């Protein structure tokens, strides 16, 4: 279904990739379903989901940025951390959404229909410690402020799968005005790692191939330590209208690090004038 690509990862999990290469995950229990993120809001995600399940549905937004939350207007029960409402409102502007789409999907940027942004005042809160019983499967929610003030990750308890959102990756984005400093983010990520120790085997990413190594938090924590100690490559980089540096150099045309290790951070650095 254009502009979406559908991958059945199992009988319980479907990956839906949207036009901005954002990965949305549908989790199906015996009695209910949950949609983890709602994509960029270009094209009808609801039509796709309706073709995949008839179960009652809850939408869980990992954070409020445009490529994760703008499809929420098509759905009834939507939950998001209230700390991300300012982020959501900033990203919901139609001109901003269309301009960002032109960067990632040039050939269709002006033709894809745009779903009107939801009213975040109608969202139900999503909080650290929340748990959702889908019937035979449980989704447990954990906070990890950094990428945004209200960033969350979701653990599929029985299948030991962690849906990471944008909280930690090979391109951990900490360069936006809504992002926390690296030092504060490091403390939050370390706390998340300790809380989730021994509880997951698989990490699913909101971008790219959709797969992350299970030790991604270890890799990003090591990069945080290097940033704070000044042991970084600090490669100039621009993304999404933000200028900053990549802490670790990458292979050409790849998000893989040149040193072969896992995890990276895109951030602003006072030392090189990108703060």
N, C-alpha and C positions, 0 to 999 in steps of 0.2 A: 504494500500500500504506500505509494508515493505520498509524502517524501520520507517515509519511515522504512527502516529495515528491521525485520523480526528474526530473532534467534531463540529457539527453544533450548535452553540450557539443560532443562530436565522437565519432568511432568509438572513440577511445582514452580519453576522460575522461567520467565521469558525476558530476554533483553530486547528492548525497543530502542533503536538508534535513530535520533532525529536529524533534521537538516543541518544543524550546527555541530554534528558529530557528537552530540550529547547522548549518553546512555541512561535510559530509564529502565527500571526493573519492576516487573509485575510478579508478585508472589501470591500463589494460590493455595489456600488452606482447604480444609474440608467444608468449612461453613462461610468463610469470608475471604476476600482478597485485599491486598494492599499494593498500591503503586508508590514506589520509592522515587520521588521527583516527578515533575510533570513536563519537563522539557522547555523549549524556547517559545512555544505557543505559535508556531508556524505550521499550518496544516492541522487537521483534526486528530489529535491523539485519542480523544474519546471514541471516535469511530473505530480506531484500531483496537482499543481495549475492549469495547463491546463485542468485537469479533473474536476475542480470546477468552472471555469469561462472562458469565451472567451472575456471578456471586456479588453480594453487597460489597462495596468498595470504599476503602479509606485511602486518601492520598497523604503521604508523609513527605514533607519537603525537607531535604537535608540542610538547605539554606535558601535565602531569598533572591539570589542573583538570577539574571534574565534567562540563562540557558538551563536553569533547573526549575524555575517556579512559574513561568509565564503561561504554561498550559493549564494552570489550576482553574481558570475561569470556566472550563467545561465541566467541572466536577462539583459534587455536592459537599461531602465531608472532606475538608482539607485541613491539615494540621501543620503548623510551623512555629518555631521558636519566636515568641513576640519580640525578642531583641533584634530580629532581622527585618522587622516591618519597615524601618527607614531605608534599608538596603533595597527591599522589594519596591518601595515607592520610587526610589531613584532610578531603578532599572526598568520600571514599567512604562516609561515614556515611549510612545510609538516611534518618535524620531530616533531615539537611542537604540531601540530594538532593531529597527530596519537598518540603521547604519552598521550595527554590529554584524547583522546577517550578511551584509555586503562583503565583509572581510572574510567570512568563512564559507560562503555559498554564493559566489559571485554570479554564476550563470542563472540562478533562480531568485536572486535577492529581491527583485521588484515584482515578482509574479506570485510568490507563495502567499496564500491568504493568512492574515494575522488574527489570532484569537484575541478578543479584548481581554485586557488584564483583569484579574479578579479584584474584588474589594477585600483587602487584607483584614478589614474590620470584621469580616464574616468568617475568618479562619478560626479554628479552635486551637488552643495552645498545644505545643509539643515541648515536652520537658525531659531533661535528664532523669532517667529512672522510669519513664513510661514503658509500659509493656502492652502489646496487642495480641490477643488470642484469636488466631484465624481458624481454629479448629484443627488440632493435630500439629500445628506450627505456632511458634511464638516469635514475635519481633520485639527485641529489647533495644531501647534508645539510650544513647550516651552522648553527652555534650563534649565538644572539643573546639572551643573558641580559638580563632586564629585567622583562618581565611575570611571569615566574617564573625561578628560577635556572637551569632546564634548558630554556628555550624554544629551539625549533629552527624553521628554515624549510627547505623542500624545493624544489629546482630540477629541473624536468623538462627535461633538457639539450637534447635534440633539438628539442623544440617551443618552447623559450625561454619557459617558463611557470614562475612562482614561486608556490608555495603558501605564504602568509604566516603561517598560523596566527593567533595573537593578538599576534605580535611587533611589529606596526606597523600603524596603521589611523587612521581618522577618530575613533576612540574608544580610543586606546591606554591600556590600564588599568594604572596604576602606583600605585594607591591601596591595594592589599591588603598584608597583613603579609608575604607572600612576595615582594613586588615590590622591585626594586632602586631606589635613589634616582635621580632624573632625571639627575644628572651621570654616574653610572656607566653608566646605560642609554644615554646619548648616545654615550659612547665605544664601546660595543659595536655600536650601530646604525651609527655612522660606519665602523667596521671592516667590518661586513657590506656596506654600500653599496660600499665600495672593492673588496671581493673579488668582488662580483657585477657590477661595472661592465661594460656591454656584453654581458651574458650572458642577458638576458631582455627580453621585450617586453610580457608580460602578467602581471598580479598578480591572483591569486584569493584572496578573503577568506574567513575562516571564519564570517562573520556577514553579516547584511543581504542585499543583492542578490548578494553573492558576487564583486563586481567592485571593484577599487581602481585608481586611476590609476597608471601606470607610475612616476611621480615621487613616490609616496607617502613614500618614505624622505626625500627632500629636504624635503618639507613638514613631516614630524615632526621632523627635525633642526632646522629653523628654529624650530619651537615650543620645542624643548629650549633653544635659545639664548635665546629670549625669556623662558622660565621662569627661567633662571639669571641673566638680566639684570634681572628684575623688570618685564618689559614685557608682562604678561599681564592678561586680563580677570578671571580667577579667579572664575568663576560657580559659586556653591555647588551641589553635586550629590550625589546618593546613588545607589548602585547595588550590588546584591548584598550588602547589609548593610554596605557601606563608605561612609563620608562623606568628601568631599573637594571639590575644585574642578575645573572644566573650564578649561583654560588659555585657550581662545579661545571667545568667545560663539558660539552656534549659532542658526540660523534656528528659529523655533517648530516644534515637533513634527518635528524633522529632525536628522540627524547632520551636515548640511552647515554649514560655518562662515558666520557672518553677513558676514564680509569677502570671501567668495568663494574663499578659499584652501583648500588641501588639508592634511589632517592635524590631529590634536588629541591632547591628553593629559589624562586624568583622574588627578589626583594629590593628595597631601596637602601642605599648605603651612604652615610654621610661622608665617608672617606673619599668617595669618587664623585660626589655631587649629585647623586641620584635620590637623595632623601627628600 
